[in-house]
Amino acid sequence: MKIEITGDMYDICSRLKEIDAGYYVMFDGRRERFEVHHKGQRGNTLCVVLPYDRLDARTVTHVRRTRTTRLREVIKEMDRENARLEREERKKALKKMR
């Protein structure tokens, strides 16, 4: 059963609405997780499943970071991180070969 969260201790719900008025927060009791939805999306309104067990400032940061308006930036960040990991793996493999 999903329950809409309309108010919380840190005003996270209203802070999300400042980012975009269409955002709202649901708690999925069956899966025991918080979800951010958007009223303007057709079909499935789910935008992001929060990786945290409570609503706090991390929620606002996570939603801002994962917005589609930042898609190109997020992809660049992922590419940089993947390249860094690849370099580390090559270094480890070269060390083992010596």
C-alpha positions in Angstrom: 0.0 0.0 0.0 1.3 3.4 -0.9 0.8 6.5 1.2 1.3 10.0 0.0 3.5 12.0 2.4 2.3 15.6 2.5 4.3 16.9 5.5 7.5 15.9 7.2 9.8 17.2 9.9 12.3 18.8 7.5 9.8 20.1 5.0 11.3 17.9 2.3 8.0 17.6 0.5 7.6 21.4 0.1 11.3 21.7 -0.8 10.8 19.3 -3.6 7.8 21.3 -4.8 10.2 24.4 -5.0 12.3 22.4 -7.5 9.2 21.4 -9.5 5.5 21.9 -8.4 4.6 18.5 -9.8 6.7 16.4 -7.4 5.1 14.5 -4.6 6.4 11.9 -2.2 4.9 8.4 -1.6 5.9 5.8 1.0 5.5 2.2 -0.4 4.7 0.2 2.8 5.0 -3.1 1.0 8.6 -2.4 -0.1 9.4 -0.1 2.8 10.8 2.7 0.7 10.2 6.3 -0.2 9.5 7.3 -3.8 9.3 10.6 -5.6 6.6 10.9 -8.2 5.6 13.7 -10.7 2.0 14.6 -11.5 2.9 15.7 -15.0 4.2 12.3 -16.2 1.9 10.2 -18.2 1.4 6.6 -17.2 3.8 5.8 -14.5 4.4 8.8 -12.3 7.5 7.3 -10.5 10.6 9.5 -11.0 13.0 8.1 -8.5 13.2 5.5 -5.7 15.1 7.1 -2.8 18.0 5.1 -1.5 17.4 6.4 2.1 15.2 5.1 4.9 14.1 8.7 5.9 13.3 12.0 4.3 16.1 14.5 4.8 18.4 17.0 2.9 19.9 14.0 1.0 16.5 13.5 -0.7 16.5 17.0 -2.2 20.1 16.6 -3.3 19.4 13.3 -4.9 16.3 14.5 -6.7 18.2 17.6 -8.1 21.1 15.3 -9.2 18.9 12.8 -11.0 16.6 15.3 -12.8 16.4 14.7 -16.6 17.4 18.3 -17.1 20.8 17.2 -15.9 21.0 14.1 -18.1 24.0 15.2 -20.2 25.9 16.2 -17.1 25.1 12.9 -15.3 26.2 10.9 -18.3 29.5 12.8 -18.4 30.0 12.2 -14.6 29.3 8.5 -15.2 31.8 8.3 -18.1 34.5 10.1 -16.1 34.0 7.7 -13.2 34.0 4.6 -15.5 37.2 5.8 -17.1 38.8 6.3 -13.7 37.8 2.8 -12.6 39.2 1.4 -15.9 42.5 3.1 -15.3 42.7 1.7 -11.8 42.0 -1.8 -13.1 44.7 -1.5 -15.8 47.2 -0.4 -13.2 46.3 -3.4 -11.0 46.6 -5.7 -13.9 50.0 -4.3 -14.9 51.3 -4.6 -11.3 50.3 -8.3 -11.3 52.1 -8.9 -14.6 55.4 -7.6 -13.2 
